[in-house]
Amino acid sequence: MPWPQVTTPGHPWKMTKSSSRSTFRGQKGFSEIDLNSETVSQNALRRTIFPLGGLTKEFVKKIAAENRLHHVLQKKESMGICFVGKRNFENFILQYLQPRPGNFISIEDNKVLGAHQGWFLYTLGQRARISGLRERWYVVEKDGANGDVFVAPRTDHPALYRDLLRTSRVHWVREEPPAALVRDKMMECHFRFRHQMELVPCVLTLNQDGTVWVTSVKAVRALTPGQFAVFYKGDECLGSGKILRLGPSAYTLQRGRSRSRVASEGASDGTGGDPGPGPMP
């Protein structure tokens, strides 16, 4: 069968003067190239072509329709873990991992709300379906050592928002950190950690071991250790690092400020105050 015919303007990629390869965000944020190639070596990138890199999904479907590629048009979207298919995720995972029962605990008052079969079945930000409760609760923290899953009562609860994270050693697409970051040890750019997530302005701080601290200009919902923070300058994908550590949540910071205020007021009136227990980790 002959190849589908299509005319596209320009190349879907660019070469730099140093002969190193760069990757660029696709049109309208469609392309997944940047979220997959930020860990690819320069040796491989120099020999790689991304024929759909400059095209939108709608335009690709138009090409398929014009060339009668009906199986492409009828293909369903891939969401989540595509190989799992239509089945219960918890049951699927427990076929391969032993249950590790633990408790759902309220982040606000440490009250035990129910039980679960394993902290690894939940990701930060998702709804936790707790038996016997009609209210919506959302996962905000996980304690792998004790098996506890901490939950909050709203999808926009401040315990879900953080503005600081640390990555593993960053893999830079051009094989070395940007010159501005090396020179100043800090650099403004953008990042995301989920496909099609809106880019978030941030400041990178370079550490001696090649890891970076990422300080977001605004708190971001459900930052998750184990996922990759991908960095951009304009349309160029700079590289990525695995999220290893998170800074305190907005809720923890609010509680800390509140207790500090109570303690200072108590000291000023001679009562000494009662700061209560320490802030949540």
C-alpha positions as CSV (number, residue, x, y, z in Angstrom):
1,M,0.0,0.0,0.0
2,P,1.4,3.4,-0.9
3,W,2.3,5.8,1.9
4,P,-0.3,8.5,2.8
5,Q,0.2,11.7,1.0
6,V,0.5,14.9,3.0
7,T,2.3,18.2,2.7
8,T,3.6,19.8,5.9
9,P,5.5,23.1,6.2
10,G,9.1,22.8,7.3
11,H,10.8,20.2,9.5
12,P,9.2,18.9,12.8
13,W,12.6,19.4,14.4
14,K,15.6,21.7,14.5
15,M,19.3,21.3,14.7
16,T,21.6,23.5,16.7
17,K,24.9,24.9,15.6
18,S,26.7,22.5,18.0
19,S,25.1,19.5,16.2
20,S,23.2,18.6,19.3
21,R,19.6,17.8,19.0
22,S,16.8,19.8,20.7
23,T,13.2,18.8,21.1
24,F,10.3,21.3,20.8
25,R,6.8,21.3,22.1
26,G,4.2,20.3,19.5
27,Q,1.5,22.6,18.2
28,K,-1.2,23.5,20.7
29,G,0.5,21.3,23.3
30,F,-0.5,18.1,21.4
31,S,2.8,16.5,21.0
32,E,4.0,13.9,23.6
33,I,7.6,14.0,22.2
34,D,8.9,16.3,24.9
35,L,7.5,14.0,27.7
36,N,9.2,11.0,26.2
37,S,12.4,12.3,24.7
38,E,13.7,14.3,27.7
39,T,15.5,11.2,28.9
40,V,16.8,10.1,25.5
41,S,20.6,10.4,24.9
42,Q,22.0,12.8,22.3
43,N,23.4,9.9,20.4
44,A,19.9,8.5,19.9
45,L,18.3,11.9,19.3
46,R,20.7,12.7,16.4
47,R,19.4,9.6,14.6
48,T,15.7,10.2,15.4
49,I,12.9,11.7,13.3
50,F,9.5,12.7,14.7
51,P,7.2,12.9,11.7
52,L,4.2,14.0,13.7
53,G,6.0,16.4,16.0
54,G,4.6,19.5,14.3
55,L,1.1,18.3,13.8
56,T,-2.1,18.5,15.9
57,K,-4.2,15.4,16.6
58,E,-7.0,16.8,14.5
59,F,-4.7,17.3,11.5
60,V,-3.4,13.7,11.8
61,K,-7.0,12.4,11.8
62,K,-7.7,14.5,8.7
63,I,-4.8,12.8,6.9
64,A,-6.1,9.4,8.0
65,A,-9.6,10.3,6.7
66,E,-8.2,11.5,3.3
67,N,-6.3,8.2,2.9
68,R,-9.1,6.0,4.2
69,L,-7.2,4.8,7.2
70,H,-10.4,4.0,9.1
71,H,-8.7,1.9,11.8
72,V,-6.8,5.1,12.8
73,L,-10.0,7.1,13.0
74,Q,-11.8,4.5,15.0
75,K,-9.0,3.9,17.5
76,K,-10.0,4.9,21.0
77,E,-8.1,7.3,23.2
78,S,-5.5,5.7,25.5
79,M,-6.1,6.8,29.1
80,G,-4.3,5.8,32.3
81,I,-2.6,2.4,32.2
82,C,-3.6,1.5,28.7
83,F,-2.7,-2.2,29.0
84,V,-5.0,-2.8,31.9
85,G,-8.1,-2.3,29.9
86,K,-11.6,-2.2,31.3
87,R,-11.1,-3.8,34.7
88,N,-10.9,-2.8,38.3
89,F,-7.5,-1.3,38.9
90,E,-7.2,-2.3,42.6
91,N,-8.1,-5.9,41.8
92,F,-5.6,-5.9,38.9
93,I,-2.7,-4.7,41.0
94,L,-3.5,-7.1,43.9
95,Q,-3.0,-10.0,41.5
96,Y,0.7,-9.1,41.5
97,L,1.3,-7.4,44.9
98,Q,0.4,-8.7,48.3
99,P,-2.1,-6.6,50.2
100,R,-0.6,-4.3,52.9
101,P,-3.7,-3.2,54.9
102,G,-3.6,0.3,56.4
103,N,-5.8,3.2,57.4
104,F,-7.3,6.2,55.8
105,I,-6.5,9.1,58.2
106,S,-7.8,12.6,58.1
107,I,-5.0,15.2,57.6
108,E,-6.9,17.7,59.7
109,D,-7.5,15.8,63.0
110,N,-5.7,12.4,62.6
111,K,-9.1,10.6,62.8
112,V,-9.1,7.1,61.3
113,L,-11.8,7.1,58.6
114,G,-11.6,3.6,57.3
115,A,-9.2,0.9,56.0
116,H,-7.6,0.1,52.7
117,Q,-5.6,-2.8,51.1
118,G,-2.4,-1.0,50.3
119,W,-1.0,2.5,50.2
120,F,0.5,1.7,46.8
121,L,-3.0,1.5,45.3
122,Y,-3.4,5.3,45.6
123,T,-1.8,8.3,44.0
124,L,-1.7,11.9,45.4
125,G,-4.7,13.9,44.3
126,Q,-7.1,11.0,43.5
127,R,-10.4,10.5,45.2
128,A,-10.2,7.9,48.0
129,R,-13.4,5.9,48.1
130,I,-13.8,5.1,51.8
131,S,-16.4,2.5,52.7
132,G,-19.3,4.0,54.6
133,L,-18.6,7.6,53.8
134,R,-20.6,9.5,51.2
135,E,-18.4,12.6,51.4
136,R,-15.6,13.0,48.9
137,W,-12.1,12.6,50.3
138,Y,-8.8,13.0,48.4
139,V,-5.4,11.5,48.9
140,V,-2.8,14.1,50.1
141,E,0.0,12.1,51.6
142,K,1.1,8.5,52.0
143,D,3.2,6.8,54.7
144,G,4.8,3.7,53.1
145,A,6.4,2.7,56.4
146,N,3.2,2.6,58.4
147,G,0.9,2.0,55.5
148,D,-1.3,5.0,56.3
149,V,-3.0,7.1,53.6
150,F,-3.8,10.7,54.6
151,V,-6.8,12.3,53.1
152,A,-8.5,15.7,53.0
153,P,-12.2,16.6,52.5
154,R,-11.9,18.8,49.4
155,T,-10.4,18.5,45.9
156,D,-8.9,21.9,46.4
157,H,-7.7,21.4,50.0
158,P,-4.4,23.3,50.8
159,A,-2.8,20.0,51.8
160,L,-2.8,19.1,48.1
161,Y,-0.7,22.2,47.1
162,R,3.0,22.6,47.2
163,D,5.5,25.0,45.6
164,L,8.8,23.3,46.2
165,L,10.4,20.0,45.0
166,R,13.8,18.4,44.5
167,T,14.6,16.2,41.6
168,S,17.2,13.5,40.9
169,R,20.2,14.4,38.7
170,V,18.7,16.1,35.7
171,H,19.1,14.6,32.3
172,W,19.6,17.6,29.9
173,V,18.6,17.1,26.3
174,R,21.8,18.9,25.1
175,E,23.9,16.8,27.5
176,E,24.8,19.7,29.8
177,P,23.0,22.3,31.9
178,P,22.0,25.6,30.3
179,A,24.8,28.1,30.4
180,A,22.7,30.6,32.5
181,L,22.1,27.9,35.1
182,V,25.8,27.0,35.3
183,R,26.8,30.6,35.6
184,D,24.2,31.9,38.1
185,K,23.2,28.6,39.8
186,M,19.6,29.7,39.3
187,M,17.4,30.0,36.2
188,E,13.8,30.9,35.4
189,C,11.9,28.5,33.2
190,H,8.7,26.5,33.1
191,F,7.9,22.9,34.1
192,R,5.2,20.3,34.1
193,F,4.9,16.7,35.4
194,R,1.8,15.5,33.6
195,H,1.0,15.2,29.9
196,Q,-0.9,18.3,28.7
197,M,-0.6,20.0,32.0
198,E,-0.4,23.7,31.8
199,L,3.2,24.9,32.0
200,V,4.1,26.5,35.3
201,P,6.7,29.2,35.7
202,C,9.4,28.2,38.2
203,V,13.0,28.9,39.3
204,L,15.6,26.1,39.2
205,T,18.4,26.0,41.7
206,L,21.3,23.8,40.6
207,N,23.0,21.7,43.3
208,Q,26.6,20.4,43.1
209,D,25.4,16.8,42.5
210,G,23.4,17.8,39.4
211,T,20.0,17.6,41.1
212,V,17.9,20.7,41.2
213,W,15.4,22.4,43.5
214,V,12.3,23.6,41.7
215,T,10.5,26.6,43.2
216,S,7.2,27.2,41.5
217,V,5.8,30.7,41.3
218,K,2.4,29.3,42.5
219,A,1.5,26.2,44.4
220,V,0.8,23.2,42.3
221,R,-1.8,20.5,43.0
222,A,-0.7,16.9,43.7
223,L,3.0,17.0,43.0
224,T,4.0,13.4,43.2
225,P,7.4,11.7,44.0
226,G,8.4,9.3,41.3
227,Q,7.0,11.3,38.4
228,F,9.2,13.4,36.2
229,A,9.4,17.2,36.2
230,V,10.1,18.3,32.6
231,F,11.7,21.7,32.1
232,Y,11.1,24.1,29.2
233,K,12.5,27.4,28.0
234,G,10.1,28.9,25.5
235,D,9.1,26.0,23.2
236,E,12.3,24.0,23.8
237,C,12.3,21.0,26.1
238,L,15.5,21.3,28.2
239,G,15.4,18.0,30.1
240,S,13.9,16.4,33.2
241,G,14.5,14.9,36.6
242,K,12.6,12.4,38.7
243,I,10.8,14.1,41.6
244,L,12.4,12.8,44.8
245,R,11.3,15.1,47.6
246,L,8.5,17.6,48.2
247,G,8.5,20.8,50.2
248,P,5.8,21.4,52.9
249,S,2.2,21.7,51.7
250,A,0.3,24.9,51.9
251,Y,-1.8,23.4,54.7
252,T,1.3,22.6,56.8
253,L,2.6,26.2,56.3
254,Q,-0.7,27.7,57.2
255,R,-0.8,25.6,60.5
256,G,2.8,26.6,61.3
257,R,2.0,30.3,60.8
258,S,-1.2,30.0,62.9
259,R,0.7,28.3,65.8
260,S,3.5,30.8,65.6
261,R,0.9,33.6,65.9
262,V,-0.8,32.0,68.9
263,A,2.6,31.5,70.6
264,S,3.6,35.1,70.1
265,E,0.3,36.4,71.3
266,G,0.5,34.2,74.4
267,A,4.0,35.5,75.1
268,S,3.0,39.1,74.8
269,D,0.1,38.8,77.3
270,G,2.1,36.7,79.7
271,T,0.0,33.5,79.4
272,G,2.6,31.6,77.4
273,G,0.0,30.2,75.0
274,D,-0.5,26.7,74.0
275,P,1.0,26.0,70.6
276,G,-0.3,22.4,70.6
277,P,1.3,19.6,68.7
278,G,3.9,20.2,66.1
279,P,3.0,20.8,62.4
280,M,2.3,17.8,60.2
281,P,5.3,16.6,58.2
